[in-house]
Amino acid sequence: MIYLFIVLYGLTLVYFGLSERVSRFVYLLSAQGLILFALVFESLHETQLIELILILIETIVVKAILIPWFLNRLRKRNHLKRLHESFLPVFYNVIIIVFIWVLSFVLGNNLNFEELHTPFFSAALASVTCGIYFIIIHKNVFSHLTGYLIIENGVFLLSLSVGSKFPHFVSLAVLLDVLMGVLVLGLFLNKVRDTFQDISVQSLSKLKD
C-alpha cells in the first residue's frame, strides 16, 4: 500500500504540471495532505503515540484542511482563476516532472543506508525538486507559494524516511513545518492584496529599502 500511495503522490506532482486553474492547485495540495496521512498511517506503527497523533493532526487538519482553506481564501481575495504565465508549454512541464520523478528514484535506489527508507527519500527528493521547478517556471506570487508548499511536503516525506529510527527528528520537523506554513500563509493572506494590485513577482522589483 505504501508504494500505491507514493505513486498517487507522484501523480499529483504531474497534475501540477498539467493544471492552469488555481483552484486545482488548492485541491491538489489538499490531496497531498491526505496521501501523507495515509503514508504515516501505513508506515509509522512503532512510533510513540503522541508523535503519531501530532503527525496525523498535521497531515489532516493542517495540510488537507487548514492550508487549502487559507489558499482558497487568498485565491478569492485576489480573483485568481487561471494562470498562463508558465515559461514552458504544459507538455514539456509534464515531461520534465516525470523525468525528475524517475531520476529521484534511480538516485534513491543507489543509496545504501540501512537507516533510510528509500521510497520515502526518493519521493521527498522528487517533491522538493518539483517544487523548486514549479517556482522557477512561474512568475506569480500565488504559484510561488504553492511551490513552497510542495517543497514543504517533500521535507515532511524526508522526515518520514528516517522517522522509524529518529522519532524526535520527526516531531521537530512537524513543528517547524506547521510554524513555517502558518507564518508564510498569514503573511500572504494579509499583505499581498493590500500591497500589490498585481501579484506577479515582477511587482516585487518595485520594493525599496
Buried (B, 14 or more C-beta within 10 A) or exposed (E): EBEEBBEBBBBBBBBBBEBEEBBBBBBBBBBBBBBBBBBBBEBBEEBEEEBBEBBBBBBBBBBBBBBBEBBBEBBEEBEBEEBEEBEBEEEEBBBBBBEBBEBBBEBBEEEEEEEBBBBBBBBBBBBBBBBBBBBEBBBBBBBBBBBBBBBBBBBBBBBBBBBBEBBEEBBEBBEEBBEBBBEBBEEBBEEBBEEBEEBBBEBEEEEEE
